[in-house]
Amino acid sequence: MQNDLSQNSKISTVPGHSISTHKVRKKRINSVFWINLLYLPALLLFCVFIFYPFIKGIAISFTNWDGYSQTSSWIGLENYKRMFTDSNIVTVVKNTLIYGVGSTLLQNIIGLAYALLLNQSIKTRGITRTIVYLPVIISPLIMGYIWYFIFQFNGGALNDIILLFRDEPINLLSMPKVNVWLITFVNTFQFLGIAMTIYLAGLQSIPQDYYEAADLDGASSFARFRHITLPMLAPSITINIVLNIIGGLKLFDVIIAMTNGGPGYASQSLSTMMYQTYFARQDAGYAASLGNLMFVIISCISLAALVYLRRREIVR
């Protein structure tokens, strides 16, 4: 009897040993070290295409490199001194802020209005959502040219309509106080669908119990929107505002297509000024300093907005 038990115990230990070995191997495969190795390809691409160019750009901003020659000279902070004494830099920074802040306000206000409307049970909401989102899939450069042919002085669609009521067309794209807002409008029109989609996702994730309780308490539509919808949409608002700020502050394609930054520096942004300084004037060192200024502005504003808005979010 004891021999049988001992033999059974020996036999039973064999599969136990194999199971324990399998667990050890599985533990090794699922360890944090091996999982973190999966990040290496993405980290390598980040270092090669983002981190290295960023560090290289900072180094170039301290030189007088023209962007093409094999040699350059170290000039220290001269490019930054030149930048802060440039008479046009105030206009360019102001335009950049208008593109960023203006587009953010318009996209979020109109996008939220569209989301509230298209979240209702209406027959054409599916096709309307598609129409509103459709401009997003068009290249910003193409979108800029489309609106350029609408606003242009000679033969523009808008001026063809204006000529029906007056003798002379209006050159809206050459008006410094107008063309900046026209560009902001076009940028808002194109990316309005993204804001609407994010807000729609946020609205559809709000529990209906809150609205039913508010109806029982006799709350008005505005009260429900103020005390339920807006607070519960705080994460969506955060995402939209941060994305819109970053996209607006680095706006480039629409400006190039509609005005090319003109007349003069009237509609220039930091991105278009950096582009023209590098390629048209062959002044890579100064262009790099402009790029660093744009990086600082975008980082400060977007991070400040992110921190402020995250503190106002409601944890459900």
C-alpha positions as CSV (number, residue, x, y, z in Angstrom):
1,M,0.0,0.0,0.0
2,Q,2.8,2.4,0.9
3,N,4.6,1.5,-2.3
4,D,1.5,2.4,-4.4
5,L,1.2,5.7,-2.6
6,S,4.8,6.5,-3.1
7,Q,4.6,5.6,-6.8
8,N,1.4,7.8,-7.2
9,S,3.1,10.7,-5.5
10,K,6.1,10.4,-7.8
11,I,3.8,10.3,-10.8
12,S,1.8,13.3,-9.6
13,T,4.9,15.4,-9.1
14,V,5.9,15.1,-12.8
15,P,2.9,17.1,-14.2
16,G,3.2,19.5,-11.3
17,H,6.8,20.2,-12.2
18,S,5.8,20.8,-15.8
19,I,3.0,23.2,-14.7
20,S,5.3,25.1,-12.4
21,T,7.9,25.4,-15.2
22,H,5.2,26.7,-17.6
23,K,4.2,29.3,-15.0
24,V,7.8,30.5,-14.6
25,R,8.1,30.8,-18.4
26,K,4.8,32.6,-18.6
27,K,5.8,34.9,-15.8
28,R,9.1,35.8,-17.6
29,I,7.2,36.5,-20.9
30,N,4.7,38.7,-19.1
31,S,7.2,40.5,-17.0
32,V,7.4,44.3,-17.1
33,F,10.9,44.2,-18.6
34,W,9.9,42.3,-21.7
35,I,6.7,44.3,-22.2
36,N,8.6,47.6,-22.0
37,L,10.9,46.3,-24.9
38,L,7.9,46.7,-27.2
39,Y,8.2,50.5,-26.7
40,L,11.7,50.5,-28.2
41,P,10.6,50.9,-31.9
42,A,8.3,53.8,-31.2
43,L,10.9,55.4,-28.9
44,L,13.5,55.0,-31.6
45,L,11.3,56.7,-34.2
46,F,10.5,59.5,-31.7
47,C,14.2,60.1,-31.1
48,V,15.2,60.0,-34.8
49,F,12.3,62.2,-36.2
50,I,11.3,64.4,-33.3
51,F,13.8,64.6,-30.4
52,Y,17.0,64.9,-32.6
53,P,15.5,67.5,-34.9
54,F,14.3,69.5,-31.9
55,I,17.8,69.5,-30.3
56,K,19.4,70.2,-33.7
57,G,17.0,73.2,-34.2
58,I,18.1,74.7,-30.9
59,A,21.7,74.3,-31.9
60,I,21.1,75.9,-35.3
61,S,19.4,78.9,-33.7
62,F,22.8,79.9,-32.3
63,T,24.5,80.0,-35.7
64,N,24.3,82.0,-38.9
65,W,23.7,78.9,-41.1
66,D,21.9,79.6,-44.4
67,G,20.3,76.2,-44.6
68,Y,22.3,74.9,-47.6
69,S,26.1,75.4,-47.1
70,Q,28.3,72.9,-45.3
71,T,29.7,75.5,-43.0
72,S,28.3,77.8,-40.3
73,S,29.5,80.1,-37.6
74,W,28.5,80.3,-33.9
75,I,26.9,83.7,-33.2
76,G,25.5,83.0,-29.7
77,L,22.2,84.9,-28.9
78,E,22.3,87.2,-31.9
79,N,19.3,85.6,-33.6
80,Y,17.2,85.9,-30.4
81,K,18.3,89.6,-30.0
82,R,17.3,90.1,-33.6
83,M,14.0,88.4,-33.1
84,F,12.9,90.4,-30.1
85,T,13.9,93.7,-31.8
86,D,12.2,92.8,-35.1
87,S,9.4,95.3,-35.8
88,N,7.2,92.7,-37.3
89,I,7.4,90.1,-34.6
90,V,4.6,91.7,-32.6
91,T,2.2,91.5,-35.5
92,V,3.2,87.9,-36.3
93,V,2.7,86.8,-32.6
94,K,-0.6,88.6,-32.4
95,N,-1.8,86.9,-35.6
96,T,-0.6,83.5,-34.3
97,L,-2.6,84.1,-31.1
98,I,-5.7,85.1,-33.1
99,Y,-5.5,81.9,-35.1
100,G,-5.1,79.8,-32.0
101,V,-7.5,81.4,-29.6
102,G,-10.1,82.5,-32.3
103,S,-10.3,79.1,-33.9
104,T,-10.5,77.4,-30.5
105,L,-13.5,79.6,-29.4
106,L,-15.4,79.3,-32.7
107,Q,-14.8,75.5,-33.1
108,N,-15.9,74.7,-29.5
109,I,-19.0,77.0,-29.5
110,I,-20.2,76.0,-32.9
111,G,-19.1,72.4,-32.5
112,L,-21.0,72.1,-29.2
113,A,-24.1,73.6,-30.8
114,Y,-24.0,71.2,-33.7
115,A,-23.5,68.3,-31.2
116,L,-26.5,69.3,-29.1
117,L,-28.6,69.6,-32.2
118,L,-27.5,66.4,-33.9
119,N,-27.8,64.4,-30.6
120,Q,-31.6,64.8,-30.9
121,S,-33.8,62.3,-32.7
122,I,-34.1,64.0,-36.1
123,K,-34.5,62.2,-39.4
124,T,-31.5,63.8,-41.2
125,R,-29.0,63.8,-38.4
126,G,-26.9,61.0,-40.0
127,I,-26.4,62.9,-43.3
128,T,-25.9,66.2,-41.5
129,R,-23.1,64.7,-39.3
130,T,-21.4,63.5,-42.4
131,I,-21.7,66.9,-44.1
132,V,-20.3,68.7,-41.1
133,Y,-17.4,66.2,-40.8
134,L,-16.6,66.0,-44.5
135,P,-14.2,69.1,-44.7
136,V,-11.9,67.3,-42.1
137,I,-10.8,64.8,-44.7
138,I,-9.8,67.5,-47.2
139,S,-6.2,68.7,-47.2
140,P,-5.8,72.1,-45.4
141,L,-3.9,73.4,-48.4
142,I,-6.7,72.4,-50.8
143,M,-9.3,73.9,-48.4
144,G,-7.3,77.2,-48.4
145,Y,-7.3,77.3,-52.2
146,I,-11.1,76.6,-52.3
147,W,-11.8,79.5,-50.1
148,Y,-9.2,81.6,-52.0
149,F,-11.3,81.2,-55.2
150,I,-14.3,82.4,-53.2
151,F,-12.7,85.5,-51.7
152,Q,-10.2,86.5,-54.4
153,F,-10.5,90.0,-55.9
154,N,-10.7,89.1,-59.6
155,G,-13.4,86.5,-60.4
156,G,-14.0,85.4,-56.9
157,A,-17.5,83.9,-56.3
158,L,-18.2,86.3,-53.4
159,N,-17.3,89.4,-55.5
160,D,-19.4,88.1,-58.4
161,I,-22.4,88.3,-56.0
162,I,-21.2,91.7,-54.7
163,L,-21.0,93.1,-58.2
164,L,-24.8,92.6,-58.5
165,F,-25.3,95.3,-55.9
166,R,-22.3,97.6,-56.4
167,D,-19.9,98.7,-59.1
168,E,-16.6,97.6,-57.6
169,P,-15.5,94.4,-56.0
170,I,-14.0,94.2,-52.5
171,N,-10.5,92.9,-52.0
172,L,-11.1,91.2,-48.6
173,L,-7.8,89.2,-48.7
174,S,-5.7,92.4,-48.8
175,M,-7.4,94.0,-45.8
176,P,-5.1,93.5,-42.7
177,K,-7.9,93.7,-40.2
178,V,-10.1,91.3,-42.2
179,N,-8.0,88.6,-43.8
180,V,-6.8,87.3,-40.4
181,W,-10.3,86.6,-39.4
182,L,-11.2,85.1,-42.8
183,I,-8.3,82.6,-42.3
184,T,-9.6,81.9,-38.8
185,F,-13.0,81.2,-40.2
186,V,-11.7,78.8,-42.8
187,N,-9.7,76.9,-40.2
188,T,-12.8,76.7,-38.0
189,F,-15.0,75.6,-40.9
190,Q,-12.6,72.8,-41.8
191,F,-12.0,71.2,-38.3
192,L,-15.5,71.9,-36.9
193,G,-16.4,68.3,-37.5
194,I,-13.7,67.0,-35.1
195,A,-15.1,69.1,-32.2
196,M,-18.6,68.1,-33.0
197,T,-17.7,64.4,-33.0
198,I,-15.9,64.6,-29.7
199,Y,-18.8,66.4,-28.1
200,L,-21.3,63.9,-29.5
201,A,-19.3,61.1,-27.9
202,G,-19.4,63.0,-24.6
203,L,-23.1,63.7,-24.8
204,Q,-23.9,60.0,-25.5
205,S,-21.9,58.9,-22.5
206,I,-23.9,61.0,-20.0
207,P,-26.4,58.8,-18.0
208,Q,-30.0,59.6,-18.7
209,D,-30.8,59.2,-15.1
210,Y,-29.5,62.7,-14.4
211,Y,-31.9,64.2,-16.9
212,E,-34.8,62.2,-15.6
213,A,-34.1,63.4,-12.1
214,A,-33.9,67.0,-13.3
215,D,-37.2,66.6,-15.1
216,L,-38.8,65.4,-11.9
217,D,-37.5,68.4,-10.1
218,G,-38.9,70.7,-12.8
219,A,-35.6,72.0,-14.0
220,S,-35.6,74.1,-17.2
221,S,-33.7,73.2,-20.4
222,F,-31.1,75.8,-19.6
223,A,-30.7,74.6,-16.0
224,R,-30.2,71.0,-17.3
225,F,-27.6,72.2,-19.8
226,R,-25.8,74.3,-17.2
227,H,-25.8,71.9,-14.2
228,I,-25.7,68.5,-16.0
229,T,-24.5,68.7,-19.6
230,L,-21.6,71.2,-19.3
231,P,-20.1,69.6,-16.1
232,M,-20.4,66.1,-17.6
233,L,-18.8,67.3,-20.9
234,A,-15.7,68.6,-19.1
235,P,-13.4,65.9,-20.4
236,S,-14.6,66.5,-24.0
237,I,-14.1,70.2,-23.5
238,T,-10.6,69.7,-22.3
239,I,-9.7,67.5,-25.3
240,N,-11.2,69.9,-27.8
241,I,-9.7,73.1,-26.4
242,V,-6.2,71.6,-26.1
243,L,-6.3,70.1,-29.6
244,N,-7.7,73.3,-31.1
245,I,-5.2,75.5,-29.4
246,I,-2.3,73.5,-30.7
247,G,-3.7,73.2,-34.2
248,G,-4.5,76.9,-34.4
249,L,-1.2,78.2,-33.1
250,K,0.7,76.2,-35.7
251,L,-1.6,77.1,-38.6
252,F,0.3,77.1,-41.9
253,D,-1.4,75.6,-45.0
254,V,-4.5,77.8,-45.1
255,I,-2.4,81.0,-44.7
256,I,-0.1,80.0,-47.5
257,A,-3.0,79.2,-49.8
258,M,-5.1,82.3,-49.1
259,T,-2.7,85.2,-48.5
260,N,0.8,83.8,-48.4
261,G,1.1,85.9,-45.2
262,G,0.5,89.2,-47.0
263,P,0.0,91.9,-47.6
264,G,3.5,92.3,-46.0
265,Y,3.3,90.7,-42.5
266,A,-0.5,91.4,-42.1
267,S,-1.5,87.8,-41.9
268,Q,1.8,86.1,-41.2
269,S,2.0,83.5,-38.4
270,L,5.1,82.2,-36.7
271,S,5.0,79.1,-38.9
272,T,4.7,80.9,-42.2
273,M,7.3,83.5,-41.2
274,M,9.7,80.6,-40.2
275,Y,9.0,79.0,-43.6
276,Q,9.7,82.1,-45.6
277,T,12.7,83.0,-43.6
278,Y,14.3,79.6,-44.2
279,F,13.5,79.1,-47.9
280,A,13.0,82.6,-49.3
281,R,15.8,84.4,-47.4
282,Q,18.0,81.4,-46.7
283,D,18.4,82.3,-43.0
284,A,18.1,79.0,-41.2
285,G,19.5,80.3,-37.9
286,Y,16.9,83.0,-37.6
287,A,14.1,80.6,-38.7
288,A,15.2,78.1,-36.0
289,S,14.9,80.8,-33.4
290,L,11.4,81.6,-34.6
291,G,10.6,77.9,-34.4
292,N,11.8,77.8,-30.8
293,L,9.6,80.8,-29.9
294,M,6.6,79.0,-31.5
295,F,7.4,75.9,-29.5
296,V,7.5,77.9,-26.2
297,I,4.2,79.7,-27.0
298,I,2.4,76.5,-27.9
299,S,3.8,74.6,-24.9
300,C,3.0,77.2,-22.4
301,I,-0.6,78.0,-23.6
302,S,-1.6,74.3,-24.2
303,L,-0.1,73.1,-20.9
304,A,-1.7,75.9,-18.9
305,A,-5.1,75.2,-20.5
306,L,-4.7,71.4,-19.9
307,V,-3.9,71.8,-16.2
308,Y,-6.7,74.3,-15.6
309,L,-9.3,72.3,-17.4
310,R,-8.3,69.0,-15.9
311,R,-8.9,70.5,-12.4
312,R,-12.5,71.4,-13.4
313,E,-13.4,67.9,-14.7
314,I,-15.9,65.8,-12.7
315,V,-14.9,62.3,-11.9
316,R,-17.9,60.1,-12.6
